[in-house]
Amino acid sequence: MHVAPLAELDTNPSLGAVIGNTQSQHTLDQINAKWGGTATVSFGQIENPLNAGYRNFMNYIQGSLARTDRMVQEVTQSIMYPEHWRVIDSEEALAAPPAAMQPALLMTPGVFELFKEHKLSAWDWDPDTFPDEDVYGKQLNNGCVTIDPQDPESVPEYIVEEWNPALEEEFGMTDEQKEILIKSREYLTKLVNDEMSDNGLRRDITDLSNTISV
């Protein structure tokens, strides 16, 4: 007769199948004292291979529920506060960015080129209605102070790029919105580079359930 270890069984045997049915409370007390508590005979032992599989399964389920919960929160925020800017730094947040931020996100370098070539679903925005340059990026760079690329050791050490007040009036981004957009664009740039790399999945970052085919 072949006696299979628990790990080879298709189903988890009941305690009665292992020790036989008994009406002896004393026997049950002895079993509980040695193996009982919240940790059962089958799943309670650390060395039991079924224990690791069970924990991995539960961690996967709990992680999926947590991601779904975050996505629901992001979608709710976008619906209730479409004009409220917030940092987009996760796939859950990217699933439902505020409507007011979407044009600025679509003009992110790397994303903008794919958008203009009609390769992104782009939250239903029409690329033909967009300008051919990153106008939000122009405002982000308006008046920026940068190190002189020709001679960073020179005096003065820094140079100030041209300041255009009209850009500030045209788009009207506050300093807080600029910081939000900078951080969000950093995330989008990294994500699109990863997706379009040789090992990337080529997912449409405006709809991660879709794949860019061309």
C-alpha positions as CSV (number, residue, x, y, z in Angstrom):
1,M,0.0,0.0,0.0
2,H,1.3,3.4,-1.0
3,V,0.9,6.1,1.7
4,A,0.9,9.5,0.0
5,P,2.2,12.6,1.9
6,L,-0.3,15.4,2.4
7,A,1.5,17.5,-0.2
8,E,0.6,15.0,-2.9
9,L,-3.1,14.9,-2.1
10,D,-5.6,16.7,-4.3
11,T,-7.8,17.7,-1.3
12,N,-7.0,18.5,2.2
13,P,-8.0,15.4,4.4
14,S,-10.2,16.1,7.4
15,L,-8.9,15.5,10.9
16,G,-11.2,12.5,11.2
17,A,-9.8,10.9,8.1
18,V,-6.3,11.2,9.6
19,I,-6.9,10.0,13.2
20,G,-10.3,8.3,12.8
21,N,-13.6,9.4,14.3
22,T,-13.7,9.5,18.1
23,Q,-16.0,10.7,20.8
24,S,-13.1,11.0,23.3
25,Q,-12.8,14.6,24.5
26,H,-9.5,13.6,26.1
27,T,-8.0,12.6,22.7
28,L,-9.2,15.8,21.1
29,D,-7.7,17.8,24.0
30,Q,-4.4,16.1,23.5
31,I,-4.4,16.8,19.8
32,N,-5.3,20.4,20.3
33,A,-2.6,20.8,22.9
34,K,0.1,19.7,20.5
35,W,-1.1,21.0,17.1
36,G,-4.3,23.0,17.8
37,G,-5.1,26.7,18.4
38,T,-5.7,29.0,15.4
39,A,-3.0,27.0,13.5
40,T,-4.6,23.8,12.3
41,V,-2.8,20.5,11.7
42,S,-2.7,21.0,7.9
43,F,-1.9,24.7,7.5
44,G,-0.4,25.6,10.9
45,Q,3.1,24.1,10.6
46,I,5.7,26.4,9.2
47,E,7.5,23.6,7.4
48,N,4.3,22.4,5.7
49,P,4.5,23.0,1.9
50,L,0.8,23.6,1.8
51,N,1.2,26.5,4.3
52,A,3.5,28.5,1.9
53,G,1.1,28.0,-1.0
54,Y,-1.9,29.1,1.1
55,R,-0.1,32.2,2.3
56,N,1.0,33.2,-1.2
57,F,-2.5,32.8,-2.5
58,M,-3.9,34.9,0.3
59,N,-1.3,37.6,-0.2
60,Y,-2.1,37.7,-3.9
61,I,-5.8,38.1,-3.2
62,Q,-5.2,40.8,-0.5
63,G,-2.8,42.7,-2.8
64,S,-5.4,42.6,-5.7
65,L,-8.1,43.9,-3.4
66,A,-5.8,46.7,-2.2
67,R,-5.0,47.7,-5.7
68,T,-8.7,47.6,-6.7
69,D,-9.6,49.7,-3.7
70,R,-6.9,52.3,-4.6
71,M,-8.2,52.5,-8.2
72,V,-11.8,53.0,-7.0
73,Q,-10.6,55.8,-4.8
74,E,-8.7,57.4,-7.7
75,V,-11.7,57.2,-10.0
76,T,-14.0,58.6,-7.4
77,Q,-11.6,61.5,-6.9
78,S,-11.5,62.3,-10.6
79,I,-15.3,62.2,-10.9
80,M,-16.0,64.3,-7.9
81,Y,-13.1,66.8,-8.4
82,P,-12.2,66.9,-12.1
83,E,-10.5,70.3,-11.7
84,H,-8.3,69.3,-8.7
85,W,-4.7,68.5,-9.7
86,R,-2.9,65.7,-7.9
87,V,0.3,63.8,-8.4
88,I,0.0,60.9,-10.8
89,D,2.6,58.4,-9.6
90,S,1.1,54.9,-9.8
91,E,-0.8,52.8,-12.3
92,E,-4.0,53.2,-10.2
93,A,-3.7,57.0,-10.3
94,L,-3.0,56.9,-14.1
95,A,-6.2,55.0,-14.6
96,A,-8.2,58.1,-13.8
97,P,-6.3,61.3,-13.9
98,P,-8.2,64.6,-13.3
99,A,-9.7,65.9,-16.6
100,A,-8.0,69.3,-16.0
101,M,-4.6,67.6,-16.0
102,Q,-5.0,65.3,-19.0
103,P,-3.8,67.6,-21.8
104,A,-0.7,68.5,-19.8
105,L,0.0,64.8,-19.2
106,L,-0.5,63.9,-22.9
107,M,2.1,66.5,-23.8
108,T,4.8,64.8,-21.7
109,P,7.8,64.2,-23.9
110,G,7.8,60.5,-25.1
111,V,4.0,60.4,-24.5
112,F,3.3,63.3,-26.8
113,E,4.9,61.6,-29.8
114,L,2.8,58.5,-29.4
115,F,-0.3,60.6,-28.8
116,K,0.2,62.7,-32.0
117,E,0.6,59.5,-34.0
118,H,-2.8,58.3,-32.8
119,K,-1.3,55.3,-30.9
120,L,-2.9,56.1,-27.6
121,S,-6.5,56.0,-26.5
122,A,-5.6,59.2,-24.7
123,W,-8.8,59.4,-22.6
124,D,-10.7,60.2,-25.8
125,W,-8.8,63.4,-26.6
126,D,-8.3,64.1,-30.3
127,P,-4.6,64.7,-31.1
128,D,-5.5,66.8,-34.1
129,T,-6.9,69.5,-31.8
130,F,-3.6,69.8,-29.9
131,P,-0.7,72.1,-30.9
132,D,2.5,70.6,-32.3
133,E,4.6,71.7,-29.3
134,D,4.6,71.0,-25.6
135,V,3.0,74.3,-24.5
136,Y,2.9,73.1,-20.8
137,G,6.5,72.2,-20.9
138,K,7.3,75.7,-22.1
139,Q,5.7,77.1,-19.0
140,L,7.5,74.7,-16.8
141,N,10.8,75.9,-18.3
142,N,9.8,79.5,-18.4
143,G,12.5,81.4,-16.5
144,C,14.2,78.3,-15.2
145,V,17.7,78.7,-13.8
146,T,20.1,76.1,-15.2
147,I,23.8,75.4,-15.0
148,D,25.7,76.8,-17.9
149,P,26.4,73.6,-20.0
150,Q,29.4,75.2,-21.7
151,D,31.3,76.0,-18.6
152,P,29.7,75.1,-15.3
153,E,32.7,76.4,-13.4
154,S,32.4,79.9,-14.9
155,V,31.4,83.0,-13.0
156,P,28.5,83.6,-12.9
157,E,27.9,79.9,-12.3
158,Y,24.2,80.1,-13.4
159,I,22.4,81.5,-16.3
160,V,18.7,82.5,-16.4
161,E,16.7,81.6,-19.4
162,E,14.3,84.1,-20.9
163,W,11.3,84.9,-18.9
164,N,8.0,85.3,-20.8
165,P,5.2,86.7,-18.6
166,A,2.6,85.9,-21.4
167,L,3.2,82.1,-20.8
168,E,2.2,82.5,-17.2
169,E,-1.0,84.3,-18.1
170,E,-1.9,82.0,-21.0
171,F,-1.9,78.7,-19.0
172,G,-2.1,80.1,-15.4
173,M,-0.6,77.1,-13.7
174,T,0.1,77.8,-10.0
175,D,3.5,76.9,-8.4
176,E,1.7,74.0,-6.8
177,Q,0.3,72.7,-10.1
178,K,3.8,73.0,-11.6
179,E,5.3,70.8,-8.9
180,I,2.5,68.3,-9.4
181,L,3.0,68.2,-13.1
182,I,6.7,67.9,-12.9
183,K,6.4,64.9,-10.5
184,S,3.7,63.3,-12.7
185,R,5.7,63.7,-15.9
186,E,8.7,62.1,-14.3
187,Y,6.5,59.0,-13.5
188,L,5.0,59.0,-17.0
189,T,8.4,59.4,-18.7
190,K,9.8,56.4,-16.8
191,L,6.7,54.3,-17.4
192,V,6.5,54.9,-21.2
193,N,10.3,54.3,-21.5
194,D,9.9,51.0,-19.7
195,E,6.8,50.0,-21.8
196,M,8.5,50.8,-25.1
197,S,11.8,49.3,-24.3
198,D,12.9,45.9,-25.8
199,N,11.6,44.1,-22.8
200,G,8.6,46.3,-22.4
201,L,5.0,45.2,-22.8
202,R,4.1,48.1,-25.0
203,R,1.1,49.0,-23.0
204,D,-1.0,52.1,-23.8
205,I,-0.2,54.1,-20.7
206,T,-3.6,55.9,-21.0
207,D,-5.3,52.6,-20.9
208,L,-3.0,49.9,-19.5
209,S,-5.4,47.1,-20.6
210,N,-4.5,47.9,-24.3
211,T,-1.3,47.2,-26.2
212,I,0.3,49.4,-28.7
213,S,0.5,47.3,-31.8
214,V,2.5,49.5,-34.1
